């Protein structure tokens, strides 16, 4: 019996998710009216109002909290209407009153249970979102990076698409964090992250993955094009000078692109190796693996507005 109930619940959940939210709401309302019509055709004593609890549970998957309140109120009203307008009576009145009372109690309890579940789901969803956000910059963190990179790698390999990854490290952060127009290191990191985010597409994915390290996923982007964008980012950030006009902010960047044999860990390792090459060259440098020859780059606006190959 339990397995049958679980199977029916799973089927209803799948059925409702096949339709938009508006259509699901309409279906539930029609079902509620249908229950009322059936209740008005049956004599008192038959607990025809009990199915109202089922439509309330159906709203668990398809509608918001306010709609659940509305369904509960509608079920209570229709149960009372059924009591007054049902034809005849099949059992003693005390049994009728007991049945209707149980129906009302079931509707109320079902609504309370569904609303609590929905609120718990909202709290869990909010918590999960917060766990994936870096509190200093407001951008996604390393956990989100690893999860979404796995997804992007699978997608790009399945559909034979390009994917490039850039690891961006702030050079000598401790030396300028107190002087670079910010009151503390966190302000410096936040401002630098905003500079980087402003120079990538909305479809590119940006993360803070360590104290002074960022990552960018470039979907549908070849290695040479990713390097062009990263060069523009490097030049823009290196143009920022602190208030003492002595120290520049610079970043080192390593870039790798996905190959057919790659897994996430291989792709990240190549990007990190490329970053190490940039650091070994003294910082304020962009490296790729495999290497891409340096050449004159177009203006940053031209780079970012140009569509990248699919």
C-alpha positions as CSV (number, residue, x, y, z in Angstrom):
1,X,0.0,0.0,0.0
2,X,2.8,2.4,0.9
3,X,4.6,1.7,-2.3
4,X,1.4,2.4,-4.3
5,X,1.0,5.7,-2.5
6,X,4.6,6.7,-3.2
7,X,4.2,5.7,-6.9
8,X,1.0,7.8,-7.2
9,X,2.6,10.8,-5.5
10,X,5.6,10.6,-7.8
11,X,3.3,10.3,-10.8
12,X,1.3,13.4,-9.7
13,X,4.5,15.3,-9.2
14,X,5.8,14.5,-12.6
15,X,2.4,15.3,-14.2
16,X,2.1,18.7,-12.6
17,X,5.7,19.6,-13.5
18,X,4.9,19.0,-17.2
19,X,2.8,22.2,-17.2
20,X,3.5,25.8,-16.4
21,X,2.6,27.1,-13.0
22,X,-0.5,29.0,-14.3
23,X,-1.9,25.9,-15.9
24,X,-1.3,23.8,-12.8
25,X,-3.1,26.4,-10.7
26,X,-6.1,26.2,-13.1
27,X,-6.1,22.4,-13.0
28,X,-6.2,22.4,-9.2
29,X,-9.0,24.9,-9.1
30,X,-11.0,22.9,-11.6
31,X,-10.4,19.8,-9.5
32,X,-11.6,21.6,-6.4
33,X,-14.8,22.7,-8.1
34,X,-15.3,19.1,-9.4
35,X,-15.0,17.8,-5.8
36,X,-17.7,20.3,-4.8
37,X,-20.0,19.1,-7.6
38,X,-19.6,15.5,-6.5
39,X,-20.2,16.4,-2.9
40,X,-23.5,18.2,-3.9
41,X,-24.6,15.0,-5.7
42,X,-24.1,12.7,-2.7
43,X,-26.3,12.5,0.5
44,X,-24.9,13.7,3.8
45,X,-22.9,11.1,5.6
46,X,-20.5,10.4,2.7
47,X,-17.2,12.1,3.3
48,X,-16.9,13.6,-0.2
49,X,-15.1,16.6,1.2
50,X,-12.0,14.7,2.1
51,X,-10.4,15.0,-1.3
52,X,-10.0,18.7,-0.7
53,X,-6.9,17.7,1.4
54,X,-5.5,16.0,-1.7
55,X,-5.6,19.2,-3.9
56,X,-3.9,21.1,-1.0
57,X,-1.1,18.5,-1.1
58,X,-1.0,18.9,-4.9
59,X,-0.2,22.6,-4.4
60,X,3.0,21.5,-2.7
61,X,4.7,21.0,-6.1
62,X,3.1,23.6,-8.3
63,X,2.0,26.8,-6.4
64,X,3.1,29.3,-3.9
65,X,2.2,29.7,-0.2
66,X,-0.5,32.2,-0.9
67,X,-2.3,29.8,-3.2
68,X,-2.2,27.1,-0.6
69,X,-3.9,29.5,1.9
70,X,-6.5,30.2,-0.8
71,X,-7.1,26.5,-1.5
72,X,-7.5,25.8,2.3
73,X,-10.1,28.6,2.6
74,X,-11.9,27.3,-0.5
75,X,-12.0,23.8,0.8
76,X,-13.5,25.0,4.1
77,X,-16.1,27.0,2.3
78,X,-17.0,24.2,-0.1
79,X,-17.2,21.7,2.8
80,X,-19.8,24.0,4.6
81,X,-21.7,24.5,1.3
82,X,-21.9,20.7,0.8
83,X,-23.3,20.3,4.3
84,X,-26.2,22.7,3.6
85,X,-27.0,21.8,0.0
86,X,-26.3,18.1,-0.3
87,X,-29.5,16.1,-1.1
88,X,-30.9,14.1,1.7
89,X,-29.1,12.4,4.6
90,X,-27.8,8.8,4.7
91,X,-26.7,8.5,8.4
92,X,-27.7,10.1,11.7
93,X,-26.9,13.8,12.0
94,X,-24.2,13.3,14.7
95,X,-22.3,11.1,12.3
96,X,-22.7,13.8,9.6
97,X,-21.4,16.5,11.9
98,X,-18.5,14.2,12.9
99,X,-17.6,13.5,9.2
100,X,-17.7,17.2,8.3
101,X,-15.7,18.1,11.3
102,X,-13.0,15.6,10.4
103,X,-13.0,16.9,6.9
104,X,-12.4,20.5,8.1
105,X,-9.7,19.4,10.5
106,X,-8.0,17.4,7.7
107,X,-8.1,20.5,5.4
108,X,-6.6,22.7,8.0
109,X,-3.9,20.2,9.0
110,X,-3.0,19.5,5.4
111,X,-2.6,23.3,4.7
112,X,-0.4,23.8,7.8
113,X,1.8,20.9,6.8
114,X,2.1,22.0,3.2
115,X,2.9,25.6,4.1
116,X,5.6,24.5,6.6
117,X,7.2,22.3,4.0
118,X,7.2,25.1,1.5
119,X,8.7,27.5,4.0
120,X,11.4,24.9,4.9
121,X,12.2,24.5,1.2
122,X,12.5,28.2,0.8
123,X,14.9,28.4,3.8
124,X,17.0,25.5,2.4
125,X,17.1,27.0,-1.0
126,X,18.2,30.4,0.5
127,X,20.9,28.6,2.6
128,X,22.2,26.6,-0.4
129,X,22.5,29.8,-2.4
130,X,24.4,31.6,0.4
131,X,26.8,28.7,0.7
132,X,27.8,29.2,-3.0
133,X,28.4,33.0,-2.6
134,X,31.6,34.7,-1.5
135,X,30.6,37.1,1.3
136,X,33.2,39.7,0.5
137,X,32.7,40.1,-3.3
138,X,29.1,38.9,-3.6
139,X,30.2,36.6,-6.5
140,X,30.2,32.8,-6.6
141,X,32.8,30.9,-4.6
142,X,35.1,27.9,-5.1
143,X,32.4,25.4,-4.4
144,X,30.2,26.9,-7.1
145,X,33.2,27.0,-9.5
146,X,33.9,23.3,-9.1
147,X,30.3,22.3,-9.5
148,X,29.6,24.5,-12.5
149,X,32.8,23.7,-14.1
150,X,31.9,20.0,-14.0
151,X,28.6,20.8,-15.7
152,X,30.2,23.0,-18.3
153,X,32.9,20.3,-19.1
154,X,30.2,17.7,-19.6
155,X,28.1,20.0,-21.8
156,X,31.0,21.2,-24.0
157,X,32.3,17.6,-24.5
158,X,28.9,16.3,-25.3
159,X,28.1,19.0,-27.9
160,X,31.7,19.5,-29.0
161,X,31.8,23.2,-27.9
162,X,34.8,25.3,-26.8
163,X,35.4,26.1,-23.2
164,X,38.3,28.1,-21.7
165,X,39.2,28.7,-18.1
166,X,41.2,31.6,-16.7
167,X,42.8,31.7,-13.2
168,X,43.5,35.3,-12.1
169,X,45.9,35.9,-9.2
170,X,46.4,39.4,-7.6
171,X,50.2,40.1,-7.5
172,X,51.7,41.2,-4.2
173,X,48.3,41.9,-2.6
174,X,49.8,42.6,0.8
175,X,52.1,45.4,-0.5
176,X,49.3,47.6,-1.9
177,X,46.2,46.6,0.0
178,X,46.7,49.4,2.6
179,X,47.5,52.1,0.0
180,X,45.4,51.4,-3.1
181,X,42.6,53.8,-2.5
182,X,40.8,51.3,-0.2
183,X,40.7,51.1,3.6
184,X,41.5,47.4,3.8
185,X,42.3,44.3,1.8
186,X,38.7,43.2,1.5
187,X,37.8,46.5,-0.2
188,X,40.7,46.0,-2.5
189,X,39.6,42.5,-3.4
190,X,36.0,43.7,-3.9
191,X,37.0,46.5,-6.2
192,X,39.3,44.3,-8.3
193,X,36.6,41.7,-8.7
194,X,34.2,44.4,-9.9
195,X,36.8,45.5,-12.5
196,X,37.2,42.0,-13.8
197,X,33.5,41.3,-13.9
198,X,32.8,44.5,-15.8
199,X,35.1,43.3,-18.6
200,X,33.6,39.9,-19.3
201,X,30.4,38.9,-21.0
202,X,27.2,38.2,-19.0
203,X,27.4,34.7,-20.3
204,X,30.9,34.2,-18.8
205,X,31.0,32.8,-15.3
206,X,33.0,34.6,-12.6
207,X,34.2,33.3,-9.2
208,X,36.4,34.1,-6.3
209,X,38.1,30.8,-5.5
210,X,40.7,31.9,-2.9
211,X,41.8,34.9,-0.9
212,X,43.4,36.7,-3.8
213,X,42.5,34.4,-6.7
214,X,39.6,34.5,-9.2
215,X,38.4,32.2,-11.9
216,X,36.5,32.9,-15.1
217,X,34.8,30.3,-17.3
218,X,34.5,31.3,-20.9
219,X,31.9,29.2,-22.7
220,X,32.0,29.0,-26.5
221,X,35.5,30.6,-26.4
222,X,38.7,29.5,-28.0
223,X,42.1,29.9,-26.2
224,X,43.2,32.9,-28.4
225,X,40.0,34.8,-27.7
226,X,40.1,34.1,-24.0
227,X,43.7,35.4,-24.0
228,X,42.6,38.6,-25.7
229,X,40.0,39.3,-23.1
230,X,42.4,38.5,-20.2
231,X,45.1,40.7,-21.7
232,X,42.6,43.6,-21.7
233,X,41.7,42.8,-18.1
234,X,45.4,42.8,-17.1
235,X,46.1,46.1,-18.8
236,X,43.1,47.7,-17.3
237,X,43.9,46.6,-13.8
238,X,47.7,47.4,-14.1
239,X,46.7,51.0,-15.1
240,X,45.3,51.5,-11.6
241,X,47.8,53.3,-9.4
242,X,47.6,53.8,-5.6
243,X,47.3,57.2,-4.0
244,X,51.0,57.4,-3.4
245,X,51.6,56.8,-7.2
246,X,54.3,54.3,-6.3
247,X,52.7,50.9,-6.6
248,X,50.6,49.4,-9.3
249,X,47.9,46.8,-8.9
250,X,48.8,43.9,-11.2
251,X,47.4,40.4,-11.9
252,X,48.9,37.3,-13.3
253,X,46.6,35.1,-15.4
254,X,46.8,31.5,-16.6
255,X,44.5,30.2,-19.2
256,X,43.7,26.7,-20.5
257,X,41.1,25.4,-23.0
258,X,39.1,22.1,-22.9
259,X,40.3,19.2,-24.9
260,X,38.5,15.9,-25.7
261,X,40.5,13.9,-23.1
262,X,40.1,16.5,-20.3
263,X,38.3,16.2,-17.0
264,X,37.8,19.1,-14.7
265,X,40.9,18.4,-12.7
266,X,43.1,18.3,-15.8
267,X,41.7,21.5,-17.1
268,X,42.2,23.3,-13.8
269,X,45.7,21.9,-13.5
270,X,46.7,23.3,-16.9
271,X,45.3,26.7,-16.0
272,X,47.2,26.7,-12.7
273,X,50.4,25.7,-14.5
274,X,49.9,28.6,-16.9
275,X,49.4,30.9,-13.9
276,X,52.7,29.6,-12.5
277,X,54.4,30.5,-15.7
278,X,53.0,34.1,-15.4
279,X,54.3,34.3,-11.9
280,X,57.7,33.0,-12.9
281,X,57.9,35.7,-15.5
282,X,57.6,38.4,-12.8
283,X,53.8,38.8,-12.7
284,X,51.6,41.2,-14.6
285,X,51.5,38.6,-17.3
286,X,49.1,36.3,-19.2
287,X,50.1,32.8,-20.1
288,X,48.3,30.0,-21.8
289,X,48.8,26.2,-22.1
290,X,49.4,25.4,-24.9
291,X,51.1,28.7,-25.5
292,X,49.6,31.4,-27.8
293,X,51.9,33.9,-29.4
294,X,51.6,37.5,-28.2
295,X,50.5,40.0,-30.8
296,X,48.9,43.4,-30.9
297,X,45.4,43.2,-29.5
298,X,42.4,45.3,-30.5
299,X,40.8,47.7,-28.1
300,X,39.0,46.1,-25.2
301,X,35.6,47.3,-26.4
302,X,36.1,45.6,-29.7
303,X,37.2,42.4,-28.0
304,X,34.1,42.3,-25.7
305,X,31.6,43.3,-28.3
306,X,32.8,40.8,-30.9
307,X,30.9,37.5,-31.0
308,X,33.0,34.5,-30.2
309,X,33.0,31.4,-32.4
310,X,30.6,28.6,-31.5
